[in-house]
Amino acid sequence: MAIVSLADIKAELGITTTADDAMIDAKIDEAQAWLESFLGYAIETEFPSEVPADLVMAVKLQAAHLYENREATITGISIQLAPNGVDDVIRNRRNYAFE
């Protein structure tokens, strides 16, 4: 189960219609799975009672980013893999280190 709800992401994005609900739900799951792959643990397993606010924010940011940038190819502009702030959360919360 995702740590962020559909209603949370729709509020972040300012979306009031239901047309993209299934796609947004999928982006939430993708964002959390992507983040967990970099963290090295399942968020809900690591924090069973209360998920830290920075991890919730990182999933929201990544899900919004995936929704807003869902084209396979973007030409003429630069794009980031993750929005600003998500990398910092990963760096501070991951369960591994590179030496």
C-alpha positions as CSV (number, residue, x, y, z in Angstrom):
1,M,0.0,0.0,0.0
2,A,1.3,3.5,-0.9
3,I,2.2,5.9,1.8
4,V,0.5,8.8,-0.2
5,S,-3.1,8.8,-1.2
6,L,-4.6,9.7,-4.5
7,A,-6.3,12.7,-2.9
8,D,-2.9,14.0,-1.6
9,I,-1.4,13.9,-5.1
10,K,-4.4,15.5,-6.7
11,A,-4.3,18.3,-4.2
12,E,-0.5,18.8,-4.9
13,L,-1.2,19.0,-8.6
14,G,-4.4,21.0,-8.3
15,I,-6.4,18.3,-10.2
16,T,-10.2,18.3,-9.5
17,T,-11.4,15.8,-12.1
18,T,-11.4,12.1,-12.0
19,A,-10.3,11.4,-15.6
20,D,-6.6,10.6,-14.7
21,D,-7.2,8.9,-11.3
22,A,-6.0,5.4,-12.5
23,M,-2.9,6.9,-14.0
24,I,-2.1,9.0,-11.0
25,D,-2.6,6.0,-8.7
26,A,-0.1,4.1,-10.9
27,K,2.4,7.0,-10.7
28,I,2.1,6.9,-6.8
29,D,3.0,3.2,-6.8
30,E,5.8,3.8,-9.3
31,A,7.2,6.7,-7.3
32,Q,7.2,4.8,-4.0
33,A,8.8,1.7,-5.7
34,W,11.5,3.9,-7.3
35,L,12.3,5.6,-4.0
36,E,12.4,2.3,-2.1
37,S,14.9,0.9,-4.7
38,F,17.3,3.7,-3.9
39,L,16.6,3.6,-0.2
40,G,17.3,-0.1,0.1
41,Y,14.1,-0.9,2.1
42,A,10.3,-0.9,1.9
43,I,9.2,2.3,3.6
44,E,6.2,0.8,5.4
45,T,8.3,-2.0,6.7
46,E,11.0,0.3,8.0
47,F,8.4,2.7,9.5
48,P,5.3,0.6,10.4
49,S,3.7,3.1,12.8
50,E,4.4,6.5,11.3
51,V,6.3,7.4,8.0
52,P,8.6,10.4,8.4
53,A,7.3,13.5,6.7
54,D,10.4,13.8,4.4
55,L,9.7,10.4,2.9
56,V,6.0,11.3,2.3
57,M,7.1,14.5,0.7
58,A,9.6,12.6,-1.5
59,V,7.0,10.2,-2.8
60,K,4.6,13.1,-3.5
61,L,7.3,15.0,-5.4
62,Q,8.3,12.0,-7.4
63,A,4.7,11.0,-8.2
64,A,3.9,14.5,-9.3
65,H,7.1,14.6,-11.4
66,L,6.2,11.3,-13.1
67,Y,2.7,12.5,-13.8
68,E,3.7,15.8,-15.2
69,N,6.7,14.4,-17.3
70,R,5.2,11.2,-18.7
71,E,6.4,11.6,-22.3
72,A,9.0,9.1,-23.5
73,T,11.1,11.7,-25.2
74,I,11.4,15.4,-24.4
75,T,13.3,17.6,-26.9
76,G,14.8,21.0,-26.4
77,I,14.7,21.2,-22.6
78,S,16.6,19.6,-19.8
79,I,14.9,17.2,-17.4
80,Q,15.8,15.7,-14.1
81,L,15.3,12.1,-13.0
82,A,13.9,13.3,-9.7
83,P,12.7,16.7,-8.6
84,N,14.9,18.9,-6.3
85,G,14.8,17.6,-2.7
86,V,14.1,13.9,-3.5
87,D,17.9,13.2,-3.9
88,D,18.6,14.8,-0.5
89,V,15.9,12.6,1.2
90,I,17.4,9.5,-0.5
91,R,20.9,10.5,0.6
92,N,19.8,11.0,4.2
93,R,17.6,8.0,4.6
94,R,19.2,5.2,2.6
95,N,20.5,2.0,4.2
96,Y,23.7,1.7,2.3
97,A,26.7,3.8,1.4
98,F,29.2,4.0,-1.4
99,E,32.8,4.1,-0.5
